[in-house]
Amino acid sequence: MSGWPPVTGSAGSGIVSVANRLSQELKALNDRNADLRAELLQASGELETLLCSMVDIFNPHLGGHGRRVGKLVDDLAAHLHVPELAHQNLRHAALFHDIGMLGMPRDKLYTPWAELTETERNLILLHPEMGSAQLKTVHWYKQAAPAIMAHHERWDGSGFPNHLRHDDIPIGARILAVCDTYDEMMNKPQDAPVRFEEEQVLAHLMKQRGGQFDPKVVDHFLEMIEARARAAAGIQEPTEVSRTIGQLLPGMRLTRDLLNTSGLTLLTRGTVLRDVNVLRLQGLRGANAVVEPIFVSSETVQLEIHQDVL
């Protein structure tokens, strides 16, 4: 640039003037975009309120269930540091995951399967597809449709409607399935044939870890429930937690040396577990070659959740 003549006089003033004008126009455009975003958020909130009210009119129990599952999903998403857009889509899925059930009479929601008519059974089996199809017609909610479609798939492949298994099930659906089951069991109406205490519900989630549910999601959900209980009791969060080999996840940091049963150090304190470490330790589980429990940082490993994929 040193060979160029300096910009002086009226030419320099003109460039500065143009730059100032462009800067002002850019600021005005940014302000307008901010106003449009605020209007869009307000409109989406009003639409959400309207849809929730409509669900309440048709079936108050489903409306309350959706809002409670939405709160659980909010808490779990915050616990997992889910990106904002994925968090928003997951919350929408939680609010309206049973919208396909609106044609089912309330008194049939807790009727034993054997006592339902074929039409009622088909409605239950089809409600994920029906709800997903309904949400796809609303632009603001269409990203929630995959989680709604798959929220009754099971980790072991025995769910419905498509018998997906493991990571083929969208991560949003895996999160939703745990929150949905917890609330459904915790909030049975007074006239339901069976009601449960929270200890029974948590025991059910643990029992279905690796069967109905993604094991990692169950672990994170139980951590969240435990942390919530500690916070309610005013108990400070621990700096470390104990885990079995089966509960270890990539990204966890050891807070103590990991020893084998002969007293030899396998991994030193401070090691951040990688996939290969977890796999090798799991291979030793059956031989009882590792001293358990294993102590790791209370900061939980994060599930890999993309910005907008559920």
KEKE-3310 file (N, C-alpha, C; in steps of 0.2 Angstrom, whole numbers, plus 5000, padded with zeros to 4 digits):
npx = (5004:5011:5015:5004:4995:4992:4976:4967:4960:4945:4942:4945:4937:4925:4925:4925:4912:4904:4907:4902:4888:4885:4887:4877:4866:4867:4866:4853:4847:4851:4844:4831:4830:4831:4819:4810:4814:4809:4796:4793:4796:4786:4774:4776:4775:4762:4755:4759:4753:4740:4738:4741:4730:4720:4722:4720:4706:4701:4706:4710:4719:4730:4735:4740:4750:4758:4764:4770:4780:4786:4793:4801:4809:4815:4823:4831:4838:4845:4853:4861:4867:4861:4861:4854:4844:4841:4836:4825:4817:4815:4808:4796:4792:4790:4779:4769:4769:4759:4749:4742:4734:4722:4709:4706:4695:4695:4693:4698:4712:4719:4714:4716:4726:4720:4707:4703:4696:4698:4699:4703:4715:4722:4722:4730:4743:4745:4746:4759:4763:4752:4752:4765:4763:4753:4760:4770:4764:4764:4775:4783:4784:4788:4801:4801:4794:4801:4805:4793:4787:4795:4795:4790:4798:4810:4825:4830:4824:4811:4800:4788:4783:4791:4801:4814:4831:4844:4856:4849:4837:4831:4840:4832:4820:4824:4827:4815:4807:4811:4808:4794:4789:4793:4784:4772:4770:4772:4761:4748:4730:4718:4708:4715:4720:4732:4744:4760:4774:4788:4800:4798:4795:4808:4815:4810:4814:4828:4828:4824:4834:4844:4835:4820:4825:4838:4853:4862:4854:4845:4854:4859:4847:4843:4854:4850:4838:4842:4851:4842:4834:4844:4847:4834:4835:4845:4857:4875:4882:4891:4909:4914:4908:4902:4904:4899:4908:4900:4893:4902:4907:4913:4923:4922:4930:4943:4944:4951:4965:4963:4962:4968:4962:4974:4980:4988:4990:4979:4974:4978:4974:4964:4964:4955:4942:4942:4934:4940:4946:4935:4929:4939:4939:4926:4927:4934:4925:4917:4927:4930:4941:4944:4944:4930:4918:4921:4928:4923:4923:4910:4904:4895:4897:4893:4880:4881:4874:4867:4865:4852:4846:4835)
npy = (4994:5006:5012:5019:5035:5046:5048:5062:5078:5083:5070:5061:5066:5062:5048:5045:5051:5042:5030:5033:5035:5022:5015:5020:5015:5002:5000:5004:4994:4982:4986:4985:4972:4966:4971:4963:4950:4951:4953:4941:4931:4935:4932:4918:4914:4917:4909:4896:4897:4897:4885:4876:4880:4875:4861:4859:4861:4851:4840:4841:4834:4829:4841:4847:4837:4838:4851:4849:4839:4847:4856:4847:4843:4856:4858:4847:4849:4861:4856:4848:4857:4859:4865:4881:4882:4868:4865:4873:4867:4854:4857:4861:4849:4842:4849:4846:4832:4822:4826:4819:4811:4817:4813:4802:4796:4803:4794:4782:4783:4777:4764:4746:4738:4726:4728:4738:4743:4738:4749:4759:4755:4756:4769:4773:4767:4774:4787:4794:4796:4803:4815:4820:4822:4832:4843:4845:4853:4866:4879:4884:4874:4862:4857:4850:4838:4826:4821:4819:4809:4798:4796:4785:4775:4762:4759:4746:4742:4737:4746:4757:4768:4762:4753:4757:4757:4760:4772:4775:4781:4797:4809:4818:4812:4802:4808:4814:4803:4798:4808:4809:4797:4797:4808:4804:4792:4798:4806:4801:4801:4803:4793:4783:4766:4761:4769:4778:4780:4791:4785:4772:4775:4780:4769:4761:4768:4765:4751:4750:4755:4754:4745:4750:4763:4775:4772:4782:4794:4791:4790:4804:4810:4805:4811:4824:4824:4821:4832:4842:4839:4840:4854:4859:4855:4863:4858:4858:4856:4841:4839:4828:4812:4795:4781:4767:4755:4753:4764:4774:4787:4794:4808:4811:4816:4809:4809:4803:4791:4777:4760:4743:4727:4722:4732:4740:4755:4760:4771:4788:4800:4814:4811:4812:4803:4794:4787:4775:4772:4770:4759:4749:4748:4743:4731:4724:4723:4711:4703:4707:4715:4728:4741:4746:4758:4770:4786:4802:4818:4829:4837:4834:4823:4829:4825:4822:4834:4841:4858:4860:4848:4835)
npz = (5000:5002:4990:4986:4983:4997:5004:5004:5009:5000:4995:5006:5015:5009:5009:5023:5026:5018:5025:5037:5034:5030:5041:5050:5043:5044:5058:5059:5052:5060:5071:5067:5063:5076:5082:5074:5077:5090:5089:5082:5092:5101:5094:5093:5106:5109:5100:5105:5118:5114:5107:5118:5126:5118:5119:5132:5133:5126:5133:5148:5156:5148:5144:5155:5158:5147:5149:5161:5157:5148:5157:5164:5154:5151:5162:5161:5149:5152:5162:5154:5146:5133:5116:5112:5101:5099:5112:5112:5102:5107:5119:5113:5107:5119:5125:5116:5113:5115:5107:5097:5103:5106:5102:5110:5122:5139:5150:5145:5144:5155:5154:5155:5143:5137:5139:5130:5114:5097:5089:5098:5103:5091:5089:5100:5096:5085:5088:5089:5076:5071:5079:5075:5062:5063:5069:5060:5050:5055:5054:5064:5073:5067:5067:5079:5076:5073:5086:5092:5084:5087:5101:5107:5104:5108:5117:5115:5104:5103:5103:5096:5082:5073:5077:5080:5086:5098:5094:5082:5086:5087:5097:5104:5105:5114:5126:5128:5130:5143:5152:5149:5154:5167:5172:5169:5177:5189:5191:5191:5190:5203:5201:5194:5191:5197:5207:5210:5221:5221:5223:5218:5204:5200:5202:5192:5181:5182:5181:5168:5161:5147:5142:5139:5139:5134:5141:5145:5145:5155:5166:5167:5169:5182:5189:5188:5195:5207:5210:5210:5221:5231:5230:5234:5247:5252:5251:5247:5231:5228:5225:5219:5212:5214:5203:5194:5184:5173:5172:5168:5157:5141:5143:5156:5171:5181:5199:5208:5209:5198:5202:5200:5206:5211:5216:5208:5198:5186:5179:5181:5193:5188:5175:5159:5154:5139:5124:5121:5133:5141:5135:5136:5150:5152:5147:5156:5166:5169:5174:5187:5189:5192:5204:5212:5219:5206:5206:5200:5193:5198:5188:5174:5160:5143:5132:5115:5106:5092:5085:5081:5079:5083)
capx = (5000:5015:5015:4998:4995:4987:4969:4967:4955:4938:4941:4945:4930:4919:4925:4922:4905:4900:4907:4897:4881:4884:4887:4871:4861:4868:4864:4846:4845:4851:4838:4825:4830:4830:4812:4807:4815:4805:4789:4792:4795:4780:4769:4777:4773:4755:4753:4760:4747:4733:4738:4740:4723:4715:4723:4716:4699:4699:4708:4715:4725:4735:4738:4744:4755:4763:4767:4775:4785:4790:4797:4806:4814:4819:4828:4836:4842:4849:4858:4865:4869:4859:4861:4847:4839:4839:4832:4818:4813:4814:4803:4790:4790:4787:4773:4764:4770:4753:4743:4739:4729:4716:4703:4705:4692:4700:4693:4702:4719:4722:4711:4721:4726:4716:4700:4702:4693:4703:4700:4706:4722:4725:4723:4736:4748:4746:4747:4765:4763:4747:4755:4771:4760:4750:4765:4774:4760:4765:4782:4787:4785:4790:4808:4799:4791:4805:4805:4786:4787:4799:4795:4788:4803:4813:4832:4831:4821:4804:4795:4784:4780:4796:4805:4821:4835:4850:4857:4844:4832:4833:4841:4827:4815:4826:4826:4808:4804:4812:4804:4787:4787:4793:4779:4766:4770:4771:4755:4742:4724:4715:4704:4719:4720:4738:4748:4767:4779:4794:4805:4796:4796:4815:4818:4808:4819:4834:4827:4823:4840:4846:4829:4816:4828:4845:4856:4865:4849:4843:4860:4858:4840:4844:4858:4846:4833:4846:4854:4836:4833:4849:4846:4828:4836:4850:4864:4879:4884:4898:4914:4915:4903:4905:4901:4902:4911:4894:4890:4907:4906:4918:4923:4922:4937:4944:4946:4956:4968:4959:4966:4965:4962:4980:4983:4991:4986:4977:4973:4979:4969:4964:4963:4949:4941:4941:4930:4945:4947:4928:4928:4943:4936:4920:4929:4937:4920:4915:4932:4931:4948:4944:4941:4924:4916:4926:4926:4924:4921:4902:4902:4893:4898:4888:4878:4882:4867:4869:4862:4845:4844:4832)
capy = (5000:5012:5016:5023:5042:5047:5050:5069:5083:5081:5063:5058:5067:5059:5041:5045:5052:5036:5025:5035:5033:5015:5012:5021:5011:4995:5000:5004:4987:4978:4987:4982:4964:4965:4972:4958:4944:4951:4951:4934:4928:4936:4928:4911:4913:4918:4903:4891:4898:4895:4878:4873:4881:4870:4854:4859:4861:4844:4835:4844:4829:4829:4848:4847:4832:4841:4857:4846:4836:4853:4858:4842:4844:4862:4857:4842:4852:4865:4851:4845:4862:4858:4872:4885:4880:4861:4866:4876:4862:4849:4859:4861:4842:4840:4851:4843:4825:4818:4829:4814:4807:4821:4809:4797:4799:4803:4788:4777:4784:4772:4757:4741:4736:4720:4730:4743:4741:4738:4756:4763:4752:4758:4776:4774:4765:4779:4794:4797:4798:4808:4821:4822:4825:4838:4848:4847:4858:4873:4880:4885:4868:4856:4854:4845:4832:4819:4818:4817:4803:4793:4796:4778:4770:4759:4758:4739:4741:4734:4751:4759:4764:4760:4748:4760:4755:4763:4779:4777:4785:4804:4810:4822:4807:4798:4813:4815:4796:4797:4814:4807:4791:4800:4812:4799:4788:4802:4811:4797:4804:4799:4787:4778:4759:4761:4775:4776:4784:4793:4779:4767:4778:4781:4762:4759:4771:4762:4745:4750:4758:4749:4742:4755:4770:4776:4772:4789:4799:4789:4793:4811:4812:4804:4816:4830:4824:4821:4838:4846:4837:4843:4861:4860:4854:4868:4855:4860:4851:4838:4840:4822:4807:4789:4778:4760:4755:4753:4771:4778:4790:4798:4815:4811:4817:4805:4813:4798:4786:4771:4755:4736:4723:4720:4739:4744:4761:4759:4778:4792:4806:4820:4808:4813:4797:4794:4781:4769:4770:4767:4752:4744:4746:4739:4724:4721:4723:4704:4699:4710:4717:4735:4743:4750:4763:4774:4793:4806:4825:4830:4840:4828:4823:4831:4821:4826:4836:4846:4864:4860:4841:4831)
capz = (5000:5003:4984:4984:4986:5003:5003:5008:5006:4999:4994:5012:5019:5006:5011:5030:5025:5016:5030:5043:5032:5030:5048:5052:5040:5047:5064:5059:5050:5065:5076:5064:5064:5083:5083:5070:5081:5096:5087:5081:5098:5104:5091:5094:5113:5109:5097:5110:5123:5110:5106:5125:5128:5115:5122:5139:5132:5124:5138:5153:5159:5143:5144:5161:5157:5142:5152:5166:5154:5146:5163:5165:5148:5152:5167:5159:5144:5156:5165:5149:5142:5126:5113:5112:5096:5100:5118:5110:5098:5112:5123:5109:5107:5125:5126:5112:5111:5115:5103:5093:5108:5108:5100:5114:5128:5145:5154:5141:5145:5160:5154:5153:5136:5136:5139:5125:5108:5092:5087:5104:5103:5085:5091:5104:5092:5079:5090:5088:5069:5070:5082:5071:5056:5064:5071:5053:5047:5059:5053:5070:5077:5063:5070:5085:5074:5074:5093:5093:5080:5090:5108:5110:5102:5114:5116:5113:5097:5104:5103:5090:5077:5068:5080:5080:5092:5100:5091:5077:5089:5088:5104:5107:5107:5120:5131:5129:5133:5150:5155:5148:5158:5174:5174:5168:5183:5195:5191:5189:5193:5209:5199:5190:5194:5201:5208:5212:5224:5217:5223:5213:5198:5199:5202:5186:5176:5182:5178:5160:5158:5142:5139:5136:5139:5133:5148:5147:5147:5162:5171:5167:5172:5189:5192:5188:5200:5214:5211:5212:5228:5235:5230:5238:5254:5253:5251:5242:5227:5229:5220:5216:5213:5213:5197:5193:5177:5168:5172:5165:5150:5139:5145:5164:5174:5187:5204:5212:5204:5196:5203:5199:5212:5214:5219:5203:5195:5179:5176:5187:5195:5183:5168:5156:5150:5131:5122:5122:5141:5144:5132:5140:5157:5152:5145:5163:5172:5171:5178:5193:5190:5194:5211:5211:5214:5203:5208:5195:5194:5198:5182:5170:5153:5139:5127:5109:5103:5087:5087:5079:5077:5088)
cpx = (5004:5016:5009:4998:4990:4981:4968:4961:4948:4937:4941:4939:4924:4919:4923:4915:4901:4901:4902:4890:4880:4883:4880:4865:4861:4865:4856:4843:4845:4845:4832:4824:4829:4822:4808:4808:4810:4798:4788:4792:4789:4774:4770:4774:4765:4752:4754:4754:4741:4733:4737:4733:4718:4716:4719:4709:4697:4701:4713:4720:4731:4738:4742:4750:4760:4767:4772:4781:4790:4795:4803:4812:4818:4824:4833:4841:4847:4855:4863:4868:4867:4859:4854:4842:4836:4834:4825:4814:4811:4808:4796:4787:4787:4780:4767:4765:4764:4747:4739:4734:4723:4709:4701:4701:4696:4699:4696:4709:4722:4718:4716:4720:4721:4708:4698:4699:4699:4705:4704:4714:4726:4727:4730:4743:4750:4747:4753:4766:4758:4749:4761:4768:4757:4755:4769:4770:4761:4773:4786:4788:4787:4797:4807:4796:4795:4805:4799:4785:4790:4799:4793:4793:4807:4820:4834:4827:4814:4799:4791:4784:4785:4801:4813:4824:4841:4850:4852:4838:4834:4834:4836:4821:4817:4826:4819:4805:4805:4808:4796:4785:4788:4787:4772:4765:4769:4765:4749:4736:4722:4712:4708:4719:4726:4741:4755:4770:4785:4799:4804:4797:4804:4818:4816:4812:4825:4833:4826:4829:4843:4841:4825:4820:4835:4848:4859:4860:4846:4848:4859:4852:4840:4848:4854:4841:4837:4849:4848:4834:4838:4848:4840:4830:4842:4857:4868:4881:4891:4903:4916:4909:4906:4901:4904:4905:4905:4891:4895:4905:4912:4918:4923:4929:4938:4947:4950:4959:4963:4964:4963:4965:4968:4984:4987:4987:4985:4977:4974:4974:4970:4963:4956:4947:4939:4937:4934:4945:4940:4927:4933:4941:4930:4922:4932:4931:4918:4921:4934:4938:4949:4941:4936:4921:4922:4924:4928:4921:4913:4900:4901:4895:4892:4886:4879:4876:4869:4864:4854:4842:4841:4831)
cpy = (5006:5015:5020:5030:5042:5050:5057:5073:5081:5074:5059:5059:5063:5051:5041:5046:5046:5031:5027:5033:5026:5012:5014:5017:5004:4995:5000:4997:4982:4979:4985:4975:4962:4965:4966:4952:4945:4950:4944:4929:4929:4932:4921:4909:4913:4911:4897:4891:4896:4888:4874:4874:4876:4863:4854:4858:4854:4839:4838:4840:4830:4836:4849:4843:4835:4847:4854:4843:4842:4855:4854:4843:4850:4861:4852:4845:4857:4861:4849:4850:4861:4865:4875:4882:4873:4861:4868:4870:4856:4851:4859:4854:4840:4842:4848:4836:4821:4821:4825:4810:4811:4817:4804:4799:4798:4797:4782:4777:4779:4765:4752:4739:4731:4723:4736:4740:4741:4745:4760:4761:4755:4766:4777:4772:4770:4786:4797:4800:4803:4815:4824:4825:4832:4844:4850:4853:4865:4874:4881:4879:4862:4853:4849:4839:4826:4816:4816:4810:4797:4792:4789:4773:4768:4758:4751:4737:4738:4739:4752:4766:4761:4755:4751:4757:4760:4770:4780:4781:4792:4805:4814:4817:4803:4802:4813:4809:4796:4802:4812:4802:4793:4803:4808:4795:4792:4805:4807:4801:4800:4793:4782:4771:4758:4768:4774:4782:4786:4788:4774:4769:4778:4773:4759:4761:4767:4754:4744:4753:4753:4745:4746:4761:4769:4776:4779:4794:4797:4792:4800:4813:4811:4809:4822:4830:4824:4828:4843:4845:4840:4851:4863:4860:4859:4864:4857:4854:4848:4839:4834:4817:4801:4785:4771:4760:4756:4760:4776:4781:4794:4805:4816:4812:4813:4810:4809:4794:4780:4765:4748:4733:4721:4727:4743:4750:4760:4766:4782:4798:4812:4818:4810:4807:4798:4788:4775:4767:4767:4760:4747:4743:4742:4732:4720:4720:4716:4701:4702:4712:4724:4737:4748:4752:4767:4782:4798:4813:4825:4833:4834:4829:4825:4826:4826:4828:4842:4852:4863:4853:4837:4824)
cpz = (5000:4996:4982:4987:4992:5001:5007:5005:5006:4998:5001:5016:5016:5008:5018:5030:5023:5021:5036:5041:5032:5037:5051:5049:5042:5054:5064:5057:5056:5070:5073:5064:5071:5085:5080:5074:5087:5095:5085:5087:5102:5101:5092:5101:5113:5105:5102:5116:5120:5110:5113:5127:5125:5117:5128:5138:5130:5129:5143:5156:5154:5143:5149:5161:5152:5145:5158:5163:5151:5151:5164:5160:5148:5157:5165:5154:5147:5159:5160:5144:5134:5123:5112:5108:5097:5107:5116:5106:5103:5117:5119:5108:5113:5127:5122:5109:5111:5111:5099:5097:5109:5106:5105:5121:5135:5149:5151:5142:5150:5160:5152:5146:5133:5135:5134:5118:5103:5090:5092:5104:5097:5086:5095:5100:5087:5082:5089:5081:5068:5073:5078:5065:5057:5066:5064:5049:5050:5058:5059:5074:5073:5065:5076:5082:5075:5081:5095:5090:5084:5097:5111:5107:5108:5112:5113:5107:5097:5104:5097:5089:5072:5070:5079:5086:5092:5097:5085:5079:5090:5095:5107:5109:5113:5126:5133:5133:5140:5154:5155:5153:5165:5176:5174:5174:5189:5196:5189:5193:5198:5207:5195:5194:5199:5201:5211:5216:5220:5217:5218:5206:5196:5198:5195:5180:5176:5179:5171:5157:5153:5139:5135:5135:5137:5140:5150:5149:5154:5167:5172:5170:5180:5192:5193:5194:5207:5215:5213:5219:5233:5236:5234:5245:5256:5254:5246:5238:5228:5224:5217:5217:5211:5207:5197:5186:5172:5167:5169:5158:5148:5141:5153:5166:5180:5193:5209:5207:5204:5197:5201:5205:5215:5217:5214:5200:5188:5175:5182:5187:5190:5176:5165:5152:5143:5130:5123:5129:5143:5141:5135:5147:5157:5150:5151:5168:5174:5175:5185:5194:5192:5200:5209:5218:5211:5204:5202:5197:5194:5192:5177:5163:5149:5134:5120:5105:5098:5088:5086:5078:5083:5086)
residu = (MET:SER:GLY:TRP:PRO:PRO:VAL:THR:GLY:SER:ALA:GLY:SER:GLY:ILE:VAL:SER:VAL:ALA:ASN:ARG:LEU:SER:GLN:GLU:LEU:LYS:ALA:LEU:ASN:ASP:ARG:ASN:ALA:ASP:LEU:ARG:ALA:GLU:LEU:LEU:GLN:ALA:SER:GLY:GLU:LEU:GLU:THR:LEU:LEU:CYS:SER:MET:VAL:ASP:ILE:PHE:ASN:PRO:HIS:LEU:GLY:GLY:HIS:GLY:ARG:ARG:VAL:GLY:LYS:LEU:VAL:ASP:ASP:LEU:ALA:ALA:HIS:LEU:HIS:VAL:PRO:GLU:LEU:ALA:HIS:GLN:ASN:LEU:ARG:HIS:ALA:ALA:LEU:PHE:HIS:ASP:ILE:GLY:MET:LEU:GLY:MET:PRO:ARG:ASP:LYS:LEU:TYR:THR:PRO:TRP:ALA:GLU:LEU:THR:GLU:THR:GLU:ARG:ASN:LEU:ILE:LEU:LEU:HIS:PRO:GLU:MET:GLY:SER:ALA:GLN:LEU:LYS:THR:VAL:HIS:TRP:TYR:LYS:GLN:ALA:ALA:PRO:ALA:ILE:MET:ALA:HIS:HIS:GLU:ARG:TRP:ASP:GLY:SER:GLY:PHE:PRO:ASN:HIS:LEU:ARG:HIS:ASP:ASP:ILE:PRO:ILE:GLY:ALA:ARG:ILE:LEU:ALA:VAL:CYS:ASP:THR:TYR:ASP:GLU:MET:MET:ASN:LYS:PRO:GLN:ASP:ALA:PRO:VAL:ARG:PHE:GLU:GLU:GLU:GLN:VAL:LEU:ALA:HIS:LEU:MET:LYS:GLN:ARG:GLY:GLY:GLN:PHE:ASP:PRO:LYS:VAL:VAL:ASP:HIS:PHE:LEU:GLU:MET:ILE:GLU:ALA:ARG:ALA:ARG:ALA:ALA:ALA:GLY:ILE:GLN:GLU:PRO:THR:GLU:VAL:SER:ARG:THR:ILE:GLY:GLN:LEU:LEU:PRO:GLY:MET:ARG:LEU:THR:ARG:ASP:LEU:LEU:ASN:THR:SER:GLY:LEU:THR:LEU:LEU:THR:ARG:GLY:THR:VAL:LEU:ARG:ASP:VAL:ASN:VAL:LEU:ARG:LEU:GLN:GLY:LEU:ARG:GLY:ALA:ASN:ALA:VAL:VAL:GLU:PRO:ILE:PHE:VAL:SER:SER:GLU:THR:VAL:GLN:LEU:GLU:ILE:HIS:GLN:ASP:VAL:LEU)
# end
